Amino acid sequence: MGGLVKYHNDINKIPLRNFTEKEIDLLFSFIFKMRDMNDDILEIDIKELCKLSGIKSRSKPRIYDQLEKTYNKILNLDMRIETETSILRFNLFRYYDIKKDKNTVEIQIESKFKYLLNELIGNYTKFELEQLVSFKSSYSKNIFRLLKQFESTSFFIMPLEEFKRLLCIPDTYKNYDVDRRVFKPAMAELLPIFPNLKLEKIKKGRKIDQIKFTWGNRCALEDIEDQSVIEIKISEQLNKVIEKTKKNRFIQPLFTVSNIEKLIKKYPEDLLIKGLNFASKEIKYEIKTFSYLEKTIDTGIENSKKKIIIDKSPEEKEDTGVNPGGCPEDGNVDFKANINPVDELKSEVAKWCMKNKKYPLFGELEDISSLRELGKFLEKYNIEI
């Protein structure tokens, strides 16, 4: 018993509905024998088939009955392949013939879909047939196939509902039923094959949305993590500001780990805190580019540096008196602060329009008075600054 089973990944999309453990073994024993077969029809000795699939019964009537039940289900397997241009449904096999006089089974594959078993170069699943047959649980067998499909990455994630569909888990099963009848026995059987196998249930609110399997050599994984993970130390105050800024739904999509790292490297921490606080308050519309977020942070930093300075003439410096309004008599006040951030950004947009010869936009740009209007303007004309 043994041999390498290899087939196209599309076969993993077929729910083996109502297949028993032994019927799954028979199906994949047959797929193993059809691998790289030139003809559409395969005839296999029943003794060999029993050996491959681990059937120990010596009673021919019982074996024939087992084969007939299995192949009835095989002929009812409904495959569905959807692409951008079509939805295709078909059955992989055309007929079976249990030849009692020769003690053989003959089965024909649909020639149009032989690619699912033959001439596989990429996008395939492979495993040792003996391993599949060794599992007692049908759930273990099917999870084993799915994990083998992603063996190169040691990582498998799938929406829970799709996972339940592929494994034909009854709709009546509650979460604790799935844990007790599916995950617990399967994890126990699969752990010797997949070192450090872990199962994670990813929730969306209170409901389990996805399931994730990870596995691999622990030492190797730790070595990879040591080489790839770079620690960036920040103060507790900056961390609080970052978390607060993430709550702005317009900024959150741009707040990736990579972009946060860029901000930390670009700005001193105290200025970044001021800039992020400004951006989280001012940005109230959708922004599409990280550079726009940076410019808003720059504006916040510049505003924090500006003060109102009263520039007195020499005569006024000698006379410190002021009028009741608190300003010099001649009104010589230099307001070097409170420059409107909208005007600064409009200036940048105007430079862009000039550079790209978009002169007709200047009239509309001149009428803009708020960041919201400016955001809509940038989106309308697909302007990135």
C-alpha positions as CSV (number, residue, x, y, z in Angstrom):
1,M,0.0,0.0,0.0
2,G,1.3,3.5,-0.8
3,G,2.3,5.8,-3.6
4,L,2.1,9.5,-4.4
5,V,-1.3,10.9,-5.1
6,K,-1.2,14.0,-7.3
7,Y,-4.1,16.0,-8.7
8,H,-5.3,19.5,-9.7
9,N,-6.3,21.8,-6.8
10,D,-9.8,22.1,-8.3
11,I,-10.6,18.7,-7.0
12,N,-10.3,20.0,-3.5
13,K,-13.3,22.2,-4.2
14,I,-15.6,19.2,-4.5
15,P,-17.6,18.4,-1.3
16,L,-17.4,14.6,-0.7
17,R,-20.9,14.6,0.5
18,N,-21.9,11.4,2.5
19,F,-18.6,9.7,1.7
20,T,-17.5,7.3,4.5
21,E,-13.8,7.1,5.5
22,K,-13.2,4.0,3.4
23,E,-15.1,5.5,0.4
24,I,-12.7,8.4,0.5
25,D,-9.8,6.0,0.5
26,L,-11.2,4.2,-2.5
27,L,-11.7,7.4,-4.5
28,F,-8.2,8.6,-4.0
29,S,-6.8,5.1,-4.6
30,F,-8.5,5.3,-8.0
31,I,-7.2,8.9,-8.6
32,F,-3.7,7.6,-7.7
33,K,-3.9,4.8,-10.4
34,M,-5.2,7.3,-13.0
35,R,-2.3,9.7,-12.5
36,D,-0.5,10.4,-15.8
37,M,-2.6,7.8,-17.6
38,N,-2.8,8.3,-21.4
39,D,-6.1,6.5,-21.9
40,D,-9.5,7.6,-20.7
41,I,-10.3,4.1,-19.3
42,L,-8.6,2.4,-16.4
43,E,-9.1,-1.2,-15.5
44,I,-7.6,-2.2,-12.1
45,D,-7.5,-5.5,-10.3
46,I,-9.8,-5.5,-7.2
47,K,-7.1,-7.1,-5.0
48,E,-4.7,-4.3,-5.8
49,L,-7.4,-1.7,-5.2
50,C,-8.2,-3.3,-1.8
51,K,-4.5,-3.2,-0.9
52,L,-4.2,0.5,-1.9
53,S,-7.2,1.5,0.1
54,G,-6.7,-0.7,3.1
55,I,-9.8,-2.9,2.6
56,K,-9.2,-6.0,4.6
57,S,-12.4,-8.0,3.9
58,R,-11.9,-11.2,1.9
59,S,-15.6,-11.6,1.1
60,K,-16.2,-10.8,-2.6
61,P,-19.9,-10.0,-2.2
62,R,-19.0,-7.5,0.6
63,I,-16.2,-6.0,-1.5
64,Y,-18.5,-5.7,-4.6
65,D,-21.1,-4.0,-2.4
66,Q,-18.5,-1.6,-1.0
67,L,-17.3,-0.8,-4.5
68,E,-20.7,-0.2,-5.9
69,K,-21.8,2.1,-3.1
70,T,-18.5,4.1,-3.6
71,Y,-18.8,4.4,-7.3
72,N,-22.4,5.4,-7.2
73,K,-21.3,8.4,-5.1
74,I,-18.3,9.0,-7.4
75,L,-20.7,9.3,-10.4
76,N,-22.7,11.8,-8.6
77,L,-19.8,14.1,-7.7
78,D,-20.7,17.5,-9.0
79,M,-17.8,19.7,-10.0
80,R,-18.2,23.5,-10.5
81,I,-15.5,25.8,-11.9
82,E,-16.3,29.5,-12.2
83,T,-14.1,32.0,-14.1
84,E,-14.7,35.6,-15.2
85,T,-16.4,34.4,-18.3
86,S,-18.2,31.2,-17.4
87,I,-19.7,28.8,-14.9
88,L,-19.0,25.2,-15.7
89,R,-20.6,22.1,-14.0
90,F,-19.6,18.6,-14.9
91,N,-18.8,15.1,-13.6
92,L,-15.3,13.9,-13.8
93,F,-16.2,10.2,-14.4
94,R,-18.5,8.7,-17.0
95,Y,-19.2,5.1,-15.9
96,Y,-17.9,2.2,-13.9
97,D,-18.0,-1.6,-14.5
98,I,-17.3,-4.1,-11.8
99,K,-16.3,-7.2,-13.8
100,K,-17.0,-10.2,-11.5
101,D,-15.6,-12.8,-13.9
102,K,-12.2,-11.0,-14.1
103,N,-12.3,-9.5,-10.5
104,T,-11.5,-6.1,-11.9
105,V,-13.1,-2.6,-11.9
106,E,-13.2,-0.5,-15.1
107,I,-13.9,3.2,-14.9
108,Q,-13.8,6.0,-17.5
109,I,-12.8,9.6,-16.9
110,E,-14.3,12.4,-19.0
111,S,-11.6,13.1,-21.6
112,K,-12.1,16.9,-21.6
113,F,-11.1,17.1,-17.9
114,K,-8.2,14.7,-17.9
115,Y,-6.0,17.8,-17.1
116,L,-7.2,17.5,-13.5
117,L,-5.2,14.3,-13.1
118,N,-2.5,14.4,-15.8
119,E,0.4,16.6,-17.0
120,L,0.3,18.6,-13.8
121,I,3.0,21.3,-13.7
122,G,1.6,23.8,-11.1
123,N,-1.5,24.3,-9.0
124,Y,-1.7,20.8,-7.7
125,T,-2.0,18.8,-4.5
126,K,0.2,15.8,-3.7
127,F,0.5,13.5,-0.7
128,E,1.3,9.9,0.2
129,L,-1.8,7.7,-0.3
130,E,-0.7,5.6,2.7
131,Q,-1.0,8.7,5.0
132,L,-4.5,9.5,3.8
133,V,-5.7,5.9,4.3
134,S,-4.2,5.8,7.9
135,F,-6.6,8.4,9.2
136,K,-9.7,7.1,10.9
137,S,-11.9,10.3,10.6
138,S,-13.3,11.4,7.3
139,Y,-12.8,15.0,8.6
140,S,-9.1,14.3,9.2
141,K,-8.8,13.0,5.6
142,N,-10.4,16.1,4.1
143,I,-8.5,18.6,6.2
144,F,-5.3,16.7,5.4
145,R,-5.9,17.2,1.7
146,L,-6.5,21.0,2.2
147,L,-3.4,21.4,4.3
148,K,-1.3,19.5,1.8
149,Q,-2.5,21.9,-0.9
150,F,-0.8,24.7,1.1
151,E,2.2,22.8,2.3
152,S,4.7,25.2,0.6
153,T,3.4,28.0,2.8
154,S,2.5,26.1,6.0
155,F,-0.5,28.4,6.2
156,F,-4.1,27.8,5.4
157,I,-7.1,30.2,6.0
158,M,-10.7,29.9,4.9
159,P,-14.1,31.4,5.7
160,L,-15.8,29.1,8.2
161,E,-18.9,28.6,6.1
162,E,-16.9,27.5,3.1
163,F,-14.9,25.2,5.3
164,K,-18.1,23.6,6.6
165,R,-19.4,23.2,3.0
166,L,-16.3,21.5,1.7
167,L,-16.2,19.1,4.7
168,C,-19.9,18.5,4.6
169,I,-20.3,19.5,8.2
170,P,-24.0,19.3,9.1
171,D,-25.8,22.6,9.4
172,T,-27.2,21.4,12.7
173,Y,-23.8,21.4,14.3
174,K,-23.2,24.2,16.8
175,N,-19.7,25.5,17.4
176,Y,-19.1,23.1,20.3
177,D,-20.2,20.2,18.1
178,V,-17.7,21.2,15.4
179,D,-15.0,21.4,18.1
180,R,-15.8,18.0,19.6
181,R,-16.6,16.1,16.4
182,V,-14.4,17.7,13.8
183,F,-11.5,19.8,15.1
184,K,-10.5,17.8,18.2
185,P,-10.2,14.3,16.5
186,A,-8.7,15.8,13.4
187,M,-6.0,17.8,15.2
188,A,-5.0,14.7,17.2
189,E,-4.6,12.7,14.0
190,L,-2.9,15.4,11.9
191,L,-0.4,16.7,14.5
192,P,2.2,13.9,13.8
193,I,2.1,14.8,10.0
194,F,2.2,18.6,10.5
195,P,4.6,19.7,13.2
196,N,3.4,22.4,15.6
197,L,0.0,22.4,13.9
198,K,-2.2,25.2,15.3
199,L,-5.8,26.1,14.8
200,E,-7.0,29.7,15.2
201,K,-10.6,30.9,15.1
202,I,-10.9,34.4,13.7
203,K,-13.9,36.3,15.0
204,K,-15.9,39.1,13.4
205,G,-17.7,40.6,16.4
206,R,-18.9,37.6,18.5
207,K,-19.2,35.2,15.5
208,I,-16.4,33.0,14.2
209,D,-15.8,34.2,10.7
210,Q,-12.7,32.3,9.5
211,I,-10.5,29.4,10.6
212,K,-6.7,29.4,10.2
213,F,-4.2,26.5,10.3
214,T,-0.5,27.1,10.7
215,W,2.3,24.6,11.1
216,G,6.0,24.0,10.6
217,N,9.2,23.3,12.3
218,R,9.3,25.6,15.4
219,C,13.0,26.2,15.3
220,A,12.9,27.1,11.7
221,L,10.0,29.4,12.2
222,E,11.8,31.2,15.0
223,D,14.9,31.6,12.9
224,I,12.8,33.2,10.1
225,E,11.1,35.5,12.6
226,D,14.4,36.6,14.1
227,Q,15.6,37.5,10.6
228,S,12.5,39.2,9.4
229,V,11.0,41.1,12.4
230,I,12.4,44.6,13.0
231,E,11.4,46.1,16.3
232,I,10.6,49.9,16.3
233,K,10.5,51.4,19.8
234,I,8.2,54.4,20.4
235,S,7.0,56.1,23.5
236,E,3.7,55.3,25.2
237,Q,2.4,58.8,24.3
238,L,3.1,58.4,20.6
239,N,1.5,54.9,20.7
240,K,-1.7,56.4,22.2
241,V,-1.8,59.1,19.5
242,I,-1.3,56.5,16.8
243,E,-4.1,54.4,18.2
244,K,-6.3,57.5,18.4
245,T,-5.6,58.5,14.8
246,K,-6.5,54.9,13.6
247,K,-10.0,55.6,14.8
248,N,-10.4,58.2,12.0
249,R,-12.0,56.0,9.4
250,F,-10.7,58.1,6.6
251,I,-7.1,57.7,7.7
252,Q,-7.2,54.1,8.9
253,P,-6.8,52.5,5.5
254,L,-3.5,54.3,5.0
255,F,-2.3,53.5,8.5
256,T,-0.4,50.4,7.6
257,V,2.7,49.2,9.5
258,S,4.9,50.2,6.6
259,N,3.4,53.8,6.5
260,I,3.6,54.2,10.3
261,E,7.3,53.2,10.1
262,K,7.8,55.9,7.4
263,L,6.3,58.6,9.6
264,I,8.4,57.6,12.6
265,K,11.6,57.8,10.5
266,K,10.6,61.1,8.9
267,Y,9.5,63.2,11.9
268,P,10.9,63.7,15.4
269,E,8.5,62.2,17.9
270,D,7.2,65.4,19.5
271,L,6.4,66.9,16.0
272,L,4.8,63.7,14.8
273,I,2.4,63.7,17.8
274,K,1.4,67.3,17.0
275,G,1.0,66.5,13.3
276,L,-1.1,63.4,13.9
277,N,-3.4,65.2,16.3
278,F,-4.0,67.8,13.7
279,A,-4.6,65.3,10.9
280,S,-7.1,63.2,12.9
281,K,-9.2,66.3,13.5
282,E,-8.9,67.9,10.1
283,I,-9.3,65.0,7.7
284,K,-13.0,64.4,7.4
285,Y,-13.2,63.0,3.9
286,E,-11.8,60.1,2.0
287,I,-8.1,60.4,1.0
288,K,-6.4,58.0,-1.4
289,T,-2.7,58.8,-1.1
290,F,-0.3,58.6,1.7
291,S,1.4,61.8,0.5
292,Y,-1.7,63.8,1.2
293,L,-1.7,62.5,4.8
294,E,2.0,63.6,5.1
295,K,1.2,67.1,3.8
296,T,-1.6,67.4,6.3
297,I,0.8,66.4,9.1
298,D,3.3,68.9,7.8
299,T,0.6,71.6,8.0
300,G,-0.2,70.6,11.6
301,I,3.4,70.8,12.5
302,E,3.9,74.2,10.9
303,N,0.8,75.6,12.6
304,S,2.1,74.5,16.0
305,K,5.3,76.5,15.4
306,K,3.6,79.8,14.5
307,K,2.9,82.7,16.9
308,I,1.4,86.2,16.6
309,I,4.3,88.7,16.8
310,I,3.6,92.4,17.3
311,D,6.4,94.3,15.5
312,K,6.8,97.7,17.2
313,S,8.5,100.7,15.7
314,P,11.5,102.1,17.6
315,E,9.4,104.9,18.9
316,E,6.8,102.5,20.2
317,K,9.4,100.4,21.8
318,E,10.3,103.4,24.0
319,D,6.6,104.0,24.7
320,T,5.1,100.8,26.1
321,G,1.7,102.2,26.3
322,V,-1.1,100.6,24.3
323,N,-4.6,101.7,23.4
324,P,-7.6,100.2,25.2
325,G,-7.9,97.6,22.5
326,G,-4.5,96.2,23.4
327,C,-2.9,97.1,20.0
328,P,-0.5,99.9,19.0
329,E,-2.2,103.1,17.8
330,D,-1.0,102.7,14.3
331,G,-2.2,99.1,14.0
332,N,1.3,97.9,12.9
333,V,0.6,94.2,13.7
334,D,2.4,91.4,11.8
335,F,0.1,88.3,11.9
336,K,2.6,85.6,11.0
337,A,0.5,82.7,12.3
338,N,-3.0,81.3,11.7
339,I,-2.3,80.7,8.1
340,N,-5.2,78.8,6.8
341,P,-4.2,75.1,6.0
342,V,-6.7,75.2,3.2
343,D,-4.8,78.0,1.5
344,E,-1.5,76.2,1.9
345,L,-2.9,73.0,0.3
346,K,-4.6,75.1,-2.4
347,S,-1.2,76.6,-3.2
348,E,0.1,73.1,-3.7
349,V,-2.8,72.2,-6.0
350,A,-2.3,75.4,-7.9
351,K,1.3,74.5,-8.6
352,W,0.2,71.1,-9.8
353,C,-2.4,72.7,-12.1
354,M,0.3,75.1,-13.5
355,K,2.7,72.2,-14.0
356,N,0.2,70.1,-15.8
357,K,-1.4,73.0,-17.7
358,K,-4.8,72.6,-16.1
359,Y,-5.5,76.3,-16.3
360,P,-9.4,75.9,-16.5
361,L,-9.3,74.5,-12.9
362,F,-8.1,77.7,-11.3
363,G,-11.5,79.4,-11.2
364,E,-13.1,76.4,-9.4
365,L,-10.0,76.1,-7.1
366,E,-10.3,79.8,-6.1
367,D,-13.9,79.2,-4.7
368,I,-12.8,76.4,-2.4
369,S,-12.9,77.4,1.3
370,S,-12.8,74.1,3.3
371,L,-10.7,70.9,3.4
372,R,-13.9,68.9,2.6
373,E,-14.4,70.9,-0.6
374,L,-10.7,70.5,-1.5
375,G,-10.9,66.8,-1.0
376,K,-13.8,66.5,-3.4
377,F,-12.0,68.7,-5.9
378,L,-8.9,66.4,-5.8
379,E,-11.0,63.3,-6.2
380,K,-13.1,64.8,-9.0
381,Y,-10.1,65.6,-11.1
382,N,-8.0,62.7,-9.9
383,I,-5.3,65.0,-8.6
384,E,-2.5,63.6,-6.4
385,I,-0.2,66.0,-4.6
